[in-house]
Amino acid sequence: ARASPILPRHSRGHEEVCMGGRDRMTRANRRNRSLRFLAAALLGCAVVASGGASAGVLDRIKETGMLRAGTRADAMPFGFRGEDGELVGFSVDLLEAIRAATEKRLGRPVSLDVSEVTAADRIEKIEKGEIDIECGITTPTWEREARVDFSIPFFRDGTRVLAYRDTVKKKPDITQMTIGIAAGTTTAKILEDALPTATIREFPNMTEAMQAMSAGEIDGVANIGVVLLGLSRELEPRRSVVLLPRTDTLGTEPMACLLPQNDSPWRDLVNHALVDLMDGIEEFRGPYVEMYDRWFGRRDLMVYPLDRTTRDYLSELNIWAR
């Protein structure tokens, strides 16, 4: 038999080094592939988690049994503090109806925790996940839509200016008035378009704007008409007020609930609850009308009847086929 060739010592060493190098490279490649797979898996979990707002709200409520909501305290009769200091109003009743719908969907008890928000911080609280929903007097805009989502509208009213009657006698031209508004509202844009020569002053909330009007620092305050009527009840009873324009509005504002962005299951539940509330509204009956009359038809609070135009607007919001 032919003897196997004997390699020089340096050749055998070189072969052993090459074989060992290939083994080490193979092990390294396997390790790198494993790390890349793990990173991809973790990234996938992160993507799911980042989109978890859609499942997160209902999942969290199912786990904790609490719906965290926000509303205004300076927007009577939508949201204000009652005699006991608790937040009450039309928007709070809406939130209670949404709580009941959530409880029914999840099949477990759900409590409602309502906290005060302002026009300036309501969107931020939704973005940060501090609250699950805000129902107050928020108007949808595309700028806001880039940060949060909206429910279908639950109310609509026109923007006007509230002023003391004696102020109007001295300064009858609304376009020359100094008008106070709450910061962070759509009222500023409406006034800029409708009254470009008026002077606009922002205040942290409507309560401070009303105080400035009472002190003579401004000529009037602007908001939707129904809110202005509610706030006027807190003014001096001996000084009468007037809404301007007297027979028209400066702009129309729909109101909707604020919701976390990209949260379809939660948004669907809220919309379904609002549509159910409006059942029968075309005939001026049903739970929405009863709720409306409770807050806008009370003679000890204010009277602001549901008109046909608003009724038709709300009844057409149910776009879902039965």
ZISUL-V280448 format. One line per field, one symbol per residue. phi: phi as a letter, one per 40 degrees, with the letter a starting at -180 (. if undefined). psi: psi as a letter, one per 20 degrees, with the letter a starting at -180 (. if undefined). burial: I if it has 24 or more other ideal C-beta (glycine too) atoms within 12 Angstrom, else O. A space follows every 10 residues. Layout:
BEGIN
phi=???
psi=???
burial=???
END
This chain:
BEGIN
phi=.ccccccddc cccccccccc cccccccccc cccccccccc cccccccccc ccdcbccccc ccccgbbcbb acbbbdccaa ccccgccbhd cccccccccc ccdcccgacb cbbbbcbbcc bcccccdcgc bcabbabccc bcccccbabb cccbaaabca bcaccccccc bccccbccbc bccgbcddcc ccccbccccb bcbdaccccc cccccgcbca bbacdccccc cccccdccbc bacbdcbabc ibbcbaccbc cfbddccccc cccccccccg ccbfahcccc ccccbbbccc babadccccc dccccccccc cc
psi=qpqqpoqqgh ggggghgggh ghghhghggg gghghhgggg ghgghhgghh jihhigghgg hhghkpopqq rqiklpjgpr pahjiqprag hhhghhhhgh hggggikqpp rpoprprrhh igghhggijh qhqpodlppp qhghhihrrq rqqiqprqpr ppqqhhghhh miohijqopq rpqjrihghg hhghmhiqpp pqqhrhghgh hhghijhrhr qqaqghghgg hhiirphioq rqpqqhjari qpoqprqpqq qlmggggggg ggggghhjpi hijlrrhghg gghhhijpii fronqorhgh ghghhiinip q.
burial=OOOOOOOOOO OOOOOOOOOO OOOOOOOOOO OOOOOOOOOO OOOOOOOOOO OOIOOIIIOI IOOOOIIIII IIIIIIIIII OOOOOOIIII IIIIIIIIII IIIOIIOOOI OIIIIIIIIO IIIOIIOOOO IIIIIIIIII OOOIOOOIII IIIIIIIIII IIIIOOIIOO IOOIOOIIII IIOIIIIIII IOOIIOOIII IIIOIIIIII OIIIOOOIII IIIIIIIIII IIOIIOOOOO IIIIIOOOII IOIIIIIIII IOIOIIIOII IIIIIIIIOO IOOOOIIIIO IIIOIIOOOO IIOIOIOOOI IOIIIOIIOO OO
END
